[in-house]
Amino acid sequence: MLQAQYEAQRRAAEEAERRKREAAQAAYDKNVAAMNNAYNSQLNSLKSNQESTLGVLQSNYDQGVAGVNKQADAANQQAYINYMMSKRDLPQQLTAQGISGGAAESTVAGLHNNYGNSRNTIDSGRNDSLADLLAGYNSDKATAQQNYNSALSNLEAQKASQQMQLEQKLANMIADAETTNYEQQFALSQDYINQMAAVQQAAAEAAQKASARSYSANNKGKSVSTNQYQDELNNQYQKYLQQQLAYGLTGDDAVNGAKLGSRDWIFGMYNGGQIDQATMDMLMAQLGYQAR
């Protein structure tokens, strides 16, 4: 009987360790999945922000280039119009002013040179503006890439730290499950030895009492009410149930373990002469066992 109880409790301790290991692994897997989801979400957000930033920078640069070219082209067009109008009106102006010969040629050459200088000034300004835009664009892109790389590095470091914490937590939970099982196994072994010794002693005492004890209808022993035994059985059952729950058992497993412990307590009471057959049968029935 005690051997069966010991084996049942030993198996319960091993089962509790297995369930703790499974629970620890399940919790670890769940936490890792949540961590990876959070990491991927943040990574996607970083990438999206980086692409959006680069898109805005490119758009701003393209708009700036278009604006510079539009202004320069408009200025060149106006310079050409001014040149052509001046060239059209120049002969009449020279005649009115009485200018001819070399002086007239010099004036025409000056008009052409002024137009050329205007174009050169406009094109030089265009190139300077485009160069400034490109330099600013490249600088902004480099800053955006640096910010992205820094944020990505921090995200990777955070993930690595969380991964290490989860793995350490898993290792601690597994170690705790093993330690608990070892402690329970040792306690069960010692408890089994003590119970076996108690059984031997109780058997000897029961045999001695049985040979010396007489019974009569008028004999009144120690008066203990049936309700008291029922209450004590309830207390024992609750105690064993809490033990099974502490081992990690639940549901029918915990209930069956508690019933086995309570049953052995009843047998101990009977073998020790503390209850009679009728009381034992009544208590066993309370646990759901049929009277033998």
TIMAR-218654 format. One record per residue: x, y, z of N, C-alpha, C, O in turn; residue in three letters. Coordinates in steps of 0.02 Angstrom, whole numbers, always signed. Layout:
BEGIN
n.px, n.py, n.pz, ca.px, ca.py, ca.pz, c.px, c.py, c.pz, o.px, o.py, o.pz, rest
X, Y, Z, X, Y, Z, X, Y, Z, X, Y, Z, ALA;
...
This chain:
BEGIN
n.px, n.py, n.pz, ca.px, ca.py, ca.pz, c.px, c.py, c.pz, o.px, o.py, o.pz, rest
+41, -60, +0, +0, +0, +0, +43, +63, +0, +35, +108, -41, MET;
+91, +65, +49, +135, +123, +52, +181, +127, -8, +197, +181, -33, LEU;
+202, +67, -32, +244, +66, -92, +206, +96, -151, +234, +135, -190, GLN;
+142, +78, -157, +101, +105, -211, +92, +180, -204, +94, +218, -252, ALA;
+82, +202, -140, +75, +273, -128, +139, +310, -146, +138, +364, -176, GLN;
+195, +280, -125, +260, +312, -141, +270, +317, -216, +291, +369, -242, TYR;
+255, +262, -251, +263, +262, -324, +218, +315, -356, +238, +350, -402, GLU;
+157, +320, -331, +110, +369, -358, +136, +440, -346, +132, +482, -391, ALA;
+161, +451, -286, +187, +518, -271, +251, +533, -309, +263, +589, -330, GLN;
+293, +480, -319, +353, +490, -358, +336, +508, -430, +365, +554, -460, ARG;
+287, +472, -457, +265, +487, -525, +234, +557, -529, +242, +593, -578, ARG;
+199, +575, -476, +168, +641, -474, +223, +696, -474, +216, +747, -508, ALA;
+277, +683, -437, +332, +732, -435, +365, +738, -503, +380, +793, -526, ALA;
+375, +680, -536, +405, +681, -602, +358, +715, -653, +380, +753, -696, GLU;
+294, +701, -647, +245, +731, -691, +242, +807, -680, +236, +846, -727, GLU;
+248, +827, -616, +247, +898, -601, +308, +933, -632, +303, +988, -659, ALA;
+366, +898, -629, +426, +927, -660, +416, +933, -736, +434, +984, -766, GLU;
+389, +879, -766, +378, +881, -838, +331, +938, -858, +343, +973, -907, ARG;
+278, +947, -818, +230, +1001, -834, +262, +1069, -824, +248, +1116, -862, ARG;
+303, +1075, -773, +337, +1139, -762, +384, +1154, -820, +389, +1210, -843, LYS;
+420, +1101, -843, +464, +1110, -901, +424, +1132, -962, +444, +1178, -998, ARG;
+368, +1097, -974, +327, +1114, -1032, +299, +1185, -1026, +298, +1223, -1074, GLU;
+277, +1202, -965, +251, +1270, -955, +305, +1322, -965, +293, +1375, -995, ALA;
+366, +1307, -940, +421, +1353, -949, +438, +1361, -1023, +449, +1417, -1047, ALA;
+440, +1305, -1059, +456, +1309, -1131, +401, +1345, -1169, +415, +1384, -1214, GLN;
+338, +1331, -1151, +282, +1364, -1184, +284, +1439, -1172, +273, +1479, -1218, ALA;
+299, +1458, -1109, +304, +1530, -1093, +362, +1562, -1132, +356, +1618, -1157, ALA;
+418, +1525, -1136, +475, +1550, -1172, +459, +1560, -1246, +473, +1612, -1275, TYR;
+428, +1509, -1276, +410, +1513, -1347, +362, +1571, -1360, +368, +1608, -1409, ASP;
+313, +1579, -1315, +265, +1633, -1322, +299, +1701, -1317, +285, +1746, -1356, LYS;
+344, +1707, -1268, +378, +1771, -1259, +425, +1786, -1317, +431, +1843, -1339, ASN;
+459, +1733, -1343, +504, +1743, -1400, +463, +1765, -1462, +484, +1809, -1499, VAL;
+405, +1733, -1471, +363, +1751, -1528, +340, +1824, -1521, +340, +1861, -1570, ALA;
+320, +1843, -1460, +298, +1912, -1449, +356, +1961, -1461, +347, +2014, -1490, ALA;
+416, +1941, -1437, +474, +1983, -1447, +490, +1991, -1521, +504, +2046, -1544, MET;
+488, +1935, -1558, +502, +1938, -1629, +451, +1980, -1667, +467, +2018, -1712, ASN;
+388, +1974, -1646, +335, +2014, -1678, +347, +2089, -1666, +341, +2130, -1711, ASN;
+365, +2105, -1603, +378, +2175, -1587, +440, +2200, -1625, +441, +2256, -1650, ALA;
+491, +2156, -1628, +552, +2175, -1664, +537, +2187, -1738, +557, +2237, -1766, TYR;
+502, +2140, -1769, +486, +2147, -1841, +442, +2208, -1854, +450, +2242, -1905, ASN;
+397, +2221, -1807, +354, +2280, -1815, +395, +2344, -1813, +386, +2389, -1854, SER;
+441, +2347, -1764, +483, +2407, -1758, +531, +2411, -1818, +544, +2466, -1843, GLN;
+557, +2354, -1840, +602, +2354, -1898, +566, +2378, -1960, +592, +2419, -1998, LEU;
+505, +2354, -1971, +466, +2377, -2028, +451, +2451, -2023, +450, +2487, -2074, ASN;
+438, +2474, -1962, +425, +2545, -1952, +487, +2586, -1969, +482, +2639, -2000, SER;
+546, +2561, -1947, +608, +2596, -1963, +619, +2600, -2038, +635, +2653, -2066, LEU;
+611, +2542, -2071, +621, +2540, -2144, +572, +2586, -2180, +590, +2623, -2226, LYS;
+509, +2584, -2157, +458, +2627, -2188, +475, +2700, -2179, +468, +2740, -2225, SER;
+497, +2718, -2118, +516, +2787, -2105, +576, +2808, -2146, +580, +2864, -2171, ASN;
+624, +2761, -2153, +684, +2776, -2193, +665, +2788, -2266, +688, +2836, -2297, GLN;
+624, +2743, -2293, +603, +2750, -2363, +563, +2814, -2373, +570, +2849, -2423, GLU;
+520, +2829, -2324, +480, +2891, -2329, +524, +2953, -2327, +514, +3000, -2365, SER;
+574, +2951, -2282, +619, +3009, -2276, +659, +3018, -2340, +666, +3074, -2365, THR;
+686, +2963, -2367, +724, +2968, -2429, +679, +2991, -2487, +701, +3029, -2530, LEU;
+617, +2969, -2486, +571, +2991, -2538, +558, +3066, -2534, +555, +3100, -2585, GLY;
+550, +3092, -2473, +539, +3164, -2464, +600, +3203, -2485, +595, +3255, -2518, VAL;
+660, +3178, -2466, +721, +3212, -2486, +729, +3214, -2562, +747, +3266, -2590, LEU;
+714, +3158, -2594, +719, +3155, -2667, +669, +3203, -2700, +685, +3237, -2748, GLN;
+608, +3204, -2672, +557, +3248, -2700, +577, +3321, -2692, +569, +3361, -2738, SER;
+603, +3338, -2632, +624, +3407, -2621, +681, +3426, -2667, +683, +3482, -2694, ASN;
+727, +3379, -2676, +784, +3393, -2721, +760, +3403, -2793, +780, +3450, -2826, TYR;
+717, +3358, -2816, +691, +3363, -2884, +653, +3429, -2894, +660, +3461, -2946, ASP;
+614, +3448, -2844, +577, +3511, -2849, +625, +3571, -2851, +615, +3619, -2889, GLN;
+678, +3566, -2810, +728, +3620, -2810, +763, +3627, -2876, +773, +3682, -2902, GLY;
+784, +3568, -2904, +817, +3569, -2970, +770, +3598, -3023, +791, +3639, -3064, VAL;
+708, +3575, -3021, +659, +3600, -3071, +650, +3676, -3064, +645, +3712, -3114, ALA;
+648, +3699, -3001, +639, +3771, -2989, +698, +3812, -3014, +690, +3864, -3045, GLY;
+759, +3786, -2999, +819, +3822, -3022, +821, +3825, -3098, +833, +3879, -3126, VAL;
+809, +3768, -3130, +810, +3767, -3204, +756, +3812, -3234, +768, +3846, -3284, ASN;
+697, +3812, -3203, +643, +3854, -3228, +662, +3927, -3224, +651, +3965, -3271, LYS;
+691, +3948, -3166, +710, +4017, -3158, +766, +4036, -3206, +766, +4090, -3235, GLN;
+815, +3991, -3213, +870, +4006, -3258, +847, +4009, -3330, +867, +4054, -3368, ALA;
+805, +3962, -3350, +780, +3962, -3419, +740, +4026, -3432, +746, +4056, -3485, ASP;
+699, +4045, -3384, +660, +4106, -3392, +706, +4167, -3399, +693, +4212, -3439, ALA;
+759, +4169, -3358, +806, +4225, -3361, +842, +4225, -3428, +852, +4279, -3457, ALA;
+862, +4167, -3453, +895, +4164, -3519, +848, +4186, -3575, +868, +4221, -3622, ASN;
+785, +4165, -3568, +736, +4185, -3619, +727, +4261, -3619, +724, +4292, -3672, GLN;
+723, +4289, -3559, +715, +4362, -3555, +777, +4398, -3581, +771, +4451, -3613, GLN;
+835, +4370, -3567, +897, +4400, -3593, +898, +4397, -3669, +920, +4445, -3702, ALA;
+876, +4343, -3697, +874, +4337, -3770, +824, +4387, -3800, +838, +4419, -3851, TYR;
+766, +4392, -3768, +716, +4440, -3793, +744, +4511, -3790, +737, +4549, -3838, ILE;
+777, +4527, -3735, +806, +4594, -3728, +859, +4606, -3782, +864, +4659, -3812, ASN;
+898, +4553, -3794, +952, +4559, -3845, +922, +4570, -3914, +945, +4614, -3952, TYR;
+871, +4530, -3931, +841, +4536, -3998, +806, +4603, -4007, +809, +4633, -4061, MET;
+773, +4627, -3955, +739, +4692, -3961, +790, +4748, -3967, +780, +4795, -4005, MET;
+844, +4742, -3928, +896, +4794, -3933, +930, +4792, -4002, +946, +4843, -4031, SER;
+940, +4731, -4027, +971, +4724, -4092, +926, +4751, -4148, +950, +4778, -4197, LYS;
+859, +4744, -4139, +812, +4770, -4189, +811, +4846, -4189, +808, +4878, -4242, ARG;
+813, +4873, -4129, +806, +4946, -4123, +873, +4983, -4132, +873, +5044, -4139, ASP;
+929, +4946, -4130, +994, +4979, -4130, +1008, +5021, -4193, +1032, +5077, -4186, LEU;
+995, +4996, -4253, +1010, +5038, -4313, +974, +5105, -4311, +1003, +5157, -4330, PRO;
+912, +5105, -4290, +874, +5167, -4288, +905, +5215, -4236, +909, +5275, -4247, GLN;
+925, +5185, -4179, +956, +5226, -4127, +1023, +5255, -4150, +1038, +5313, -4137, GLN;
+1062, +5214, -4186, +1127, +5238, -4210, +1118, +5294, -4261, +1156, +5343, -4260, LEU;
+1069, +5286, -4305, +1055, +5338, -4355, +1034, +5403, -4322, +1056, +5457, -4340, THR;
+989, +5395, -4273, +964, +5454, -4237, +1021, +5490, -4201, +1020, +5551, -4193, ALA;
+1069, +5452, -4179, +1124, +5482, -4141, +1183, +5500, -4187, +1233, +5528, -4165, GLN;
+1175, +5484, -4252, +1228, +5502, -4300, +1289, +5460, -4293, +1345, +5481, -4310, GLY;
+1280, +5398, -4267, +1337, +5353, -4258, +1341, +5307, -4318, +1291, +5278, -4339, ILE;
+1401, +5300, -4345, +1410, +5255, -4402, +1482, +5230, -4403, +1523, +5250, -4362, SER;
+1497, +5186, -4451, +1565, +5163, -4459, +1586, +5119, -4401, +1549, +5077, -4376, GLY;
+1648, +5132, -4380, +1677, +5091, -4326, +1640, +5097, -4261, +1635, +5049, -4223, GLY;
+1614, +5156, -4247, +1578, +5166, -4185, +1515, +5124, -4184, +1496, +5096, -4133, ALA;
+1482, +5120, -4241, +1421, +5080, -4245, +1437, +5007, -4236, +1402, +4971, -4200, ALA;
+1491, +4984, -4267, +1510, +4914, -4260, +1528, +4899, -4188, +1510, +4845, -4162, GLU;
+1562, +4945, -4155, +1581, +4935, -4085, +1519, +4930, -4040, +1518, +4891, -3993, SER;
+1468, +4969, -4056, +1407, +4967, -4016, +1371, +4900, -4025, +1347, +4871, -3977, THR;
+1369, +4877, -4087, +1338, +4811, -4100, +1375, +4755, -4064, +1345, +4711, -4034, VAL;
+1442, +4758, -4066, +1482, +4708, -4031, +1470, +4711, -3956, +1467, +4659, -3923, ALA;
+1463, +4771, -3929, +1450, +4778, -3858, +1383, +4748, -3838, +1376, +4717, -3786, GLY;
+1333, +4758, -3883, +1267, +4729, -3869, +1271, +4653, -3867, +1241, +4621, -3824, LEU;
+1307, +4624, -3913, +1314, +4551, -3915, +1352, +4525, -3853, +1334, +4474, -3824, HIS;
+1404, +4562, -3834, +1443, +4541, -3775, +1400, +4543, -3711, +1405, +4500, -3667, ASN;
+1359, +4595, -3707, +1315, +4600, -3648, +1267, +4541, -3643, +1255, +4514, -3589, ASN;
+1241, +4521, -3700, +1196, +4464, -3701, +1233, +4400, -3679, +1208, +4360, -3640, TYR;
+1294, +4393, -3706, +1334, +4334, -3687, +1351, +4334, -3613, +1348, +4282, -3580, GLY;
+1368, +4393, -3586, +1384, +4397, -3514, +1323, +4380, -3472, +1328, +4347, -3420, ASN;
+1264, +4402, -3495, +1202, +4387, -3458, +1190, +4311, -3455, +1172, +4284, -3403, SER;
+1200, +4278, -3512, +1190, +4206, -3515, +1241, +4170, -3469, +1224, +4123, -3434, ARG;
+1303, +4195, -3472, +1354, +4164, -3429, +1338, +4172, -3355, +1346, +4126, -3315, ASN;
+1314, +4232, -3337, +1296, +4245, -3267, +1238, +4200, -3246, +1238, +4172, -3191, THR;
+1189, +4194, -3290, +1131, +4153, -3274, +1152, +4079, -3268, +1132, +4046, -3220, ILE;
+1191, +4054, -3315, +1212, +3983, -3313, +1257, +3969, -3253, +1253, +3916, -3223, ASP;
+1299, +4018, -3236, +1342, +4009, -3177, +1300, +4005, -3113, +1313, +3964, -3069, SER;
+1250, +4049, -3109, +1205, +4047, -3052, +1166, +3982, -3049, +1155, +3954, -2995, GLY;
+1145, +3958, -3108, +1110, +3894, -3111, +1154, +3838, -3083, +1133, +3797, -3042, ARG;
+1216, +3836, -3108, +1261, +3782, -3086, +1276, +3785, -3011, +1279, +3734, -2977, ASN;
+1284, +3846, -2986, +1297, +3854, -2913, +1237, +3829, -2873, +1245, +3794, -2823, ASP;
+1178, +3848, -2895, +1118, +3828, -2859, +1108, +3752, -2861, +1090, +3721, -2812, SER;
+1120, +3723, -2921, +1113, +3650, -2927, +1164, +3614, -2884, +1149, +3562, -2854, LEU;
+1224, +3641, -2882, +1277, +3610, -2840, +1258, +3614, -2766, +1268, +3566, -2729, ALA;
+1230, +3672, -2745, +1209, +3678, -2675, +1152, +3630, -2659, +1151, +3599, -2606, ASP;
+1106, +3623, -2706, +1051, +3576, -2695, +1075, +3504, -2689, +1053, +3467, -2645, LEU;
+1121, +3486, -2733, +1147, +3417, -2732, +1187, +3404, -2668, +1181, +3350, -2638, LEU;
+1227, +3453, -2647, +1265, +3444, -2585, +1219, +3436, -2525, +1229, +3394, -2482, ALA;
+1167, +3479, -2523, +1119, +3474, -2468, +1081, +3408, -2469, +1068, +3378, -2417, GLY;
+1063, +3386, -2529, +1027, +3322, -2537, +1070, +3264, -2512, +1046, +3220, -2475, TYR;
+1133, +3262, -2533, +1177, +3208, -2512, +1190, +3210, -2437, +1194, +3158, -2405, ASN;
+1197, +3270, -2410, +1207, +3276, -2338, +1147, +3252, -2299, +1153, +3217, -2248, SER;
+1088, +3270, -2322, +1026, +3248, -2289, +1017, +3172, -2294, +995, +3140, -2246, ASP;
+1035, +3144, -2352, +1031, +3071, -2359, +1079, +3036, -2311, +1061, +2986, -2281, LYS;
+1139, +3063, -2305, +1188, +3033, -2260, +1165, +3036, -2187, +1173, +2989, -2149, ALA;
+1135, +3093, -2169, +1109, +3100, -2101, +1051, +3051, -2088, +1048, +3019, -2036, THR;
+1007, +3045, -2137, +951, +2999, -2131, +976, +2927, -2124, +949, +2888, -2084, ALA;
+1027, +2908, -2164, +1054, +2840, -2160, +1088, +2828, -2093, +1083, +2774, -2065, GLN;
+1123, +2878, -2068, +1156, +2872, -2004, +1105, +2863, -1948, +1114, +2822, -1903, GLN;
+1051, +2902, -1951, +998, +2896, -1901, +966, +2826, -1904, +952, +2795, -1852, ASN;
+956, +2802, -1965, +926, +2735, -1974, +973, +2681, -1946, +951, +2637, -1910, TYR;
+1037, +2686, -1962, +1085, +2637, -1938, +1089, +2637, -1861, +1095, +2585, -1830, ASN;
+1086, +2697, -1832, +1089, +2702, -1759, +1028, +2671, -1727, +1033, +2634, -1678, SER;
+969, +2687, -1755, +907, +2659, -1728, +906, +2583, -1736, +883, +2547, -1692, ALA;
+930, +2558, -1794, +932, +2486, -1806, +979, +2452, -1757, +964, +2398, -1732, LEU;
+1036, +2483, -1744, +1084, +2455, -1697, +1054, +2451, -1627, +1063, +2401, -1592, SER;
+1019, +2503, -1606, +987, +2502, -1541, +933, +2448, -1537, +925, +2414, -1486, ASN;
+896, +2440, -1592, +843, +2389, -1594, +873, +2319, -1589, +846, +2276, -1554, LEU;
+928, +2307, -1624, +961, +2242, -1622, +989, +2228, -1552, +983, +2172, -1526, GLU;
+1017, +2279, -1521, +1044, +2271, -1453, +988, +2256, -1403, +996, +2215, -1359, ALA;
+932, +2290, -1412, +875, +2279, -1368, +848, +2208, -1376, +832, +2175, -1327, GLN;
+844, +2184, -1437, +821, +2117, -1450, +868, +2065, -1420, +846, +2017, -1389, LYS;
+933, +2076, -1429, +983, +2029, -1401, +978, +2026, -1325, +983, +1973, -1295, ALA;
+968, +2085, -1293, +961, +2087, -1220, +899, +2050, -1197, +901, +2012, -1149, SER;
+843, +2061, -1232, +781, +2028, -1213, +786, +1952, -1225, +760, +1913, -1185, GLN;
+820, +1933, -1279, +830, +1862, -1293, +870, +1829, -1236, +854, +1774, -1214, GLN;
+922, +1863, -1214, +964, +1836, -1160, +923, +1830, -1096, +930, +1780, -1060, MET;
+882, +1880, -1081, +840, +1877, -1021, +791, +1819, -1024, +780, +1785, -974, GLN;
+760, +1809, -1082, +712, +1755, -1089, +746, +1687, -1082, +719, +1642, -1050, LEU;
+805, +1680, -1111, +841, +1616, -1105, +863, +1604, -1033, +860, +1547, -1009, GLU;
+884, +1656, -999, +903, +1648, -928, +842, +1630, -886, +847, +1588, -841, GLN;
+786, +1661, -901, +724, +1646, -864, +704, +1573, -876, +683, +1539, -829, LYS;
+709, +1550, -938, +693, +1481, -954, +739, +1433, -917, +716, +1384, -888, LEU;
+804, +1448, -917, +851, +1406, -881, +836, +1404, -806, +840, +1351, -775, ALA;
+817, +1461, -778, +801, +1464, -707, +738, +1422, -691, +736, +1387, -640, ASN;
+688, +1427, -734, +626, +1390, -723, +638, +1315, -728, +609, +1276, -690, MET;
+679, +1294, -776, +694, +1223, -783, +734, +1198, -723, +721, +1144, -697, ILE;
+783, +1239, -702, +822, +1220, -644, +778, +1216, -581, +787, +1172, -540, ALA;
+730, +1262, -575, +685, +1261, -518, +642, +1198, -520, +629, +1168, -468, ASP;
+620, +1178, -579, +579, +1118, -586, +619, +1057, -565, +594, +1012, -531, ALA;
+682, +1054, -587, +725, +997, -568, +738, +996, -493, +734, +943, -462, GLU;
+753, +1054, -465, +768, +1057, -393, +707, +1037, -353, +712, +999, -304, THR;
+648, +1062, -372, +587, +1044, -337, +575, +968, -339, +555, +938, -289, THR;
+587, +939, -398, +577, +867, -405, +626, +829, -361, +607, +781, -327, ASN;
+690, +849, -361, +739, +816, -319, +720, +820, -246, +724, +771, -209, TYR;
+699, +880, -225, +680, +889, -155, +620, +846, -137, +617, +816, -83, GLU;
+572, +843, -183, +512, +802, -170, +530, +728, -170, +503, +689, -130, GLN;
+574, +708, -216, +594, +638, -219, +628, +617, -153, +614, +564, -126, GLN;
+672, +659, -129, +707, +644, -66, +658, +642, -8, +661, +597, +35, PHE;
+613, +691, -7, +564, +692, +48, +519, +631, +45, +501, +603, +96, ALA;
+500, +612, -16, +457, +553, -23, +494, +490, -2, +465, +447, +31, LEU;
+557, +485, -20, +596, +426, -1, +601, +421, +75, +590, +367, +103, SER;
+617, +475, +107, +623, +474, +180, +556, +462, +212, +550, +426, +262, GLN;
+504, +493, +183, +437, +483, +210, +416, +411, +202, +383, +383, +246, ASP;
+435, +380, +147, +418, +310, +136, +451, +265, +188, +420, +221, +216, TYR;
+515, +278, +202, +551, +239, +253, +518, +247, +320, +507, +198, +356, ILE;
+501, +309, +338, +469, +321, +403, +401, +287, +407, +382, +260, +459, ASN;
+363, +290, +352, +297, +260, +352, +301, +184, +358, +260, +153, +392, GLN;
+351, +155, +324, +358, +82, +328, +374, +61, +400, +349, +12, +425, MET;
+417, +100, +433, +433, +85, +503, +371, +93, +547, +359, +53, +592, ALA;
+331, +146, +531, +271, +157, +570, +220, +101, +559, +185, +81, +606, ALA;
+217, +76, +497, +171, +21, +483, +190, -41, +523, +148, -75, +551, VAL;
+255, -56, +524, +277, -114, +561, +261, -106, +636, +237, -154, +668, GLN;
+272, -47, +662, +258, -35, +732, +183, -40, +745, +160, -69, +794, GLN;
+144, -9, +698, +71, -10, +707, +44, -81, +702, -2, -100, +738, ALA;
+74, -120, +657, +51, -189, +650, +64, -229, +713, +22, -268, +735, ALA;
+122, -218, +742, +139, -253, +804, +92, -233, +860, +67, -275, +898, ALA;
+80, -168, +865, +35, -144, +919, -36, -168, +907, -71, -187, +954, GLU;
-58, -168, +842, -126, -190, +827, -135, -264, +844, -186, -285, +870, ALA;
-84, -303, +829, -88, -374, +844, -92, -385, +920, -130, -428, +943, ALA;
-53, -346, +957, -53, -353, +1030, -120, -332, +1058, -148, -365, +1102, GLN;
-148, -276, +1032, -212, -252, +1057, -268, -301, +1039, -313, -314, +1079, LYS;
-263, -328, +977, -315, -374, +955, -319, -436, +998, -372, -463, +1010, ALA;
-261, -458, +1021, -260, -519, +1062, -282, -507, +1133, -303, -553, +1168, SER;
-277, -445, +1156, -293, -430, +1226, -360, -395, +1234, -385, -388, +1290, ALA;
-389, -372, +1180, -448, -329, +1186, -512, -372, +1185, -517, -420, +1148, ARG;
-560, -354, +1227, -625, -387, +1227, -678, -336, +1210, -669, -276, +1219, SER;
-734, -360, +1185, -788, -316, +1163, -853, -336, +1197, -866, -396, +1207, TYR;
-894, -288, +1213, -961, -303, +1237, -1006, -246, +1218, -984, -190, +1203, SER;
-1071, -261, +1218, -1119, -211, +1197, -1119, -151, +1245, -1134, -95, +1225, ALA;
-1101, -165, +1310, -1104, -112, +1359, -1037, -76, +1368, -1031, -28, +1406, ASN;
-987, -101, +1331, -921, -71, +1338, -920, -2, +1305, -942, +5, +1248, ASN;
-897, +47, +1339, -893, +115, +1313, -821, +138, +1312, -790, +148, +1365, LYS;
-795, +144, +1253, -727, +170, +1247, -728, +245, +1244, -775, +279, +1264, GLY;
-674, +269, +1217, -669, +342, +1210, -723, +366, +1163, -729, +341, +1107, LYS;
-761, +413, +1184, -818, +436, +1143, -794, +488, +1093, -773, +544, +1110, SER;
-798, +467, +1030, -783, +513, +976, -840, +509, +926, -856, +454, +904, VAL;
-870, +564, +909, -928, +563, +865, -907, +549, +793, -851, +563, +772, SER;
-955, +521, +756, -942, +508, +685, -928, +573, +648, -886, +574, +602, THR;
-962, +626, +667, -951, +690, +634, -879, +714, +641, -850, +744, +596, ASN;
-849, +698, +700, -780, +718, +711, -734, +682, +663, -688, +712, +635, GLN;
-746, +617, +652, -705, +579, +605, -716, +605, +534, -669, +609, +494, TYR;
-777, +622, +518, -791, +649, +451, -756, +716, +441, -729, +730, +387, GLN;
-758, +757, +493, -723, +821, +488, -649, +811, +480, -616, +845, +440, ASP;
-621, +763, +518, -549, +750, +514, -531, +723, +445, -478, +739, +417, GLU;
-575, +681, +417, -564, +655, +349, -563, +712, +298, -522, +714, +253, LEU;
-609, +759, +307, -611, +817, +262, -545, +856, +266, -519, +880, +216, ASN;
-520, +863, +329, -457, +899, +339, -400, +863, +304, -358, +893, +271, ASN;
-399, +796, +313, -346, +756, +282, -350, +761, +205, -299, +769, +171, GLN;
-411, +757, +180, -420, +761, +107, -395, +828, +80, -361, +830, +28, TYR;
-412, +882, +114, -390, +948, +92, -314, +953, +95, -283, +984, +52, GLN;
-284, +923, +147, -212, +925, +154, -179, +889, +95, -132, +915, +64, LYS;
-203, +828, +80, -175, +790, +24, -188, +824, -43, -146, +821, -88, TYR;
-246, +855, -49, -261, +890, -111, -213, +947, -123, -190, +958, -179, LEU;
-199, +984, -70, -150, +1039, -76, -81, +1013, -95, -45, +1045, -133, GLN;
-63, +954, -69, +1, +924, -87, +3, +908, -161, +53, +922, -195, GLN;
-51, +879, -187, -53, +861, -257, -49, +923, -301, -15, +923, -353, GLN;
-83, +976, -281, -80, +1038, -319, -10, +1067, -318, +13, +1095, -367, LEU;
+23, +1060, -259, +92, +1085, -254, +139, +1046, -299, +189, +1073, -323, ALA;
+123, +981, -311, +163, +941, -356, +151, +960, -429, +187, +937, -474, TYR;
+102, +1001, -441, +87, +1021, -509, +30, +984, -541, +15, +996, -600, GLY;
-4, +939, -503, -60, +902, -531, -123, +944, -529, -131, +988, -486, LEU;
-168, +930, -575, -232, +967, -577, -287, +918, -595, -275, +861, -615, THR;
-349, +941, -587, -407, +902, -608, -411, +834, -574, -401, +828, -514, GLY;
-428, +782, -614, -437, +715, -587, -373, +687, -556, -377, +650, -507, ASP;
-315, +706, -583, -253, +681, -555, -244, +703, -483, -225, +664, -439, ASP;
-257, +767, -470, -251, +793, -402, -303, +762, -356, -287, +745, -298, ALA;
-364, +753, -380, -418, +724, -340, -402, +652, -322, -409, +631, -265, VAL;
-379, +613, -372, -362, +542, -359, -305, +536, -310, -305, +492, -267, ASN;
-255, +580, -315, -199, +578, -268, -222, +594, -197, -200, +563, -149, GLY;
-268, +643, -191, -294, +661, -126, -335, +604, -96, -332, +591, -36, ALA;
-372, +569, -138, -412, +512, -114, -368, +455, -90, -383, +422, -40, LYS;
-313, +443, -127, -267, +390, -105, -236, +406, -38, -232, +363, +6, LEU;
-214, +469, -30, -185, +488, +35, -236, +483, +91, -219, +459, +146, GLY;
-298, +504, +78, -350, +501, +130, -368, +428, +145, -381, +411, +203, SER;
-369, +386, +94, -383, +316, +105, -331, +284, +151, -348, +246, +196, ARG;
-267, +299, +138, -214, +271, +179, -217, +297, +251, -199, +262, +298, ASP;
-240, +359, +258, -249, +385, +326, -303, +345, +363, -295, +329, +422, TRP;
-358, +328, +328, -411, +288, +358, -384, +220, +379, -398, +196, +434, ILE;
-345, +189, +334, -316, +123, +350, -271, +128, +411, -272, +84, +454, PHE;
-233, +183, +415, -189, +193, +472, -229, +199, +537, -210, +171, +589, GLY;
-283, +236, +534, -326, +243, +593, -355, +176, +614, -358, +159, +673, MET;
-376, +137, +564, -406, +72, +579, -353, +24, +607, -365, -9, +658, TYR;
-295, +20, +575, -243, -25, +598, -217, -5, +667, -194, -47, +705, ASN;
-221, +59, +682, -198, +83, +747, -251, +75, +801, -240, +93, +859, GLY;
-309, +48, +783, -362, +36, +833, -400, +98, +853, -435, +98, +903, GLY;
-393, +152, +813, -427, +214, +832, -498, +217, +806, -539, +254, +832, GLN;
-514, +177, +755, -582, +172, +730, -599, +99, +719, -555, +57, +711, ILE;
-665, +84, +720, -685, +15, +708, -703, +5, +634, -698, +52, +594, ASP;
-725, -56, +618, -739, -74, +548, -795, -31, +520, -791, -8, +463, GLN;
-847, -21, +561, -905, +17, +536, -885, +89, +520, -907, +117, +469, ALA;
-844, +118, +564, -823, +187, +552, -778, +191, +490, -783, +237, +450, THR;
-734, +140, +484, -691, +139, +426, -732, +135, +362, -719, +170, +314, MET;
-783, +90, +362, -825, +82, +303, -862, +147, +287, -870, +166, +229, ASP;
-886, +180, +339, -921, +243, +330, -875, +296, +299, -895, +333, +254, MET;
-813, +300, +324, -766, +350, +298, -744, +333, +227, -736, +377, +185, LEU;
-736, +268, +215, -717, +247, +147, -773, +264, +98, -760, +286, +42, MET;
-835, +254, +119, -892, +271, +77, -894, +346, +63, -913, +367, +8, ALA;
-875, +385, +113, -873, +457, +103, -824, +476, +47, -833, +526, +12, GLN;
-770, +435, +40, -721, +448, -13, -744, +419, -79, -715, +434, -132, LEU;
-797, +378, -78, -821, +348, -139, -800, +276, -149, -810, +248, -203, GLY;
-769, +245, -96, -749, +175, -100, -804, +132, -70, -837, +151, -21, TYR;
-814, +74, -98, -863, +27, -71, -833, -10, -11, -773, -24, -10, GLN;
-875, -25, +38, -852, -62, +97, -829, -132, +77, -860, -165, +35, ALA;
-773, -154, +108, -748, -221, +94, -779, -272, +142, -763, -331, +137, ARG;
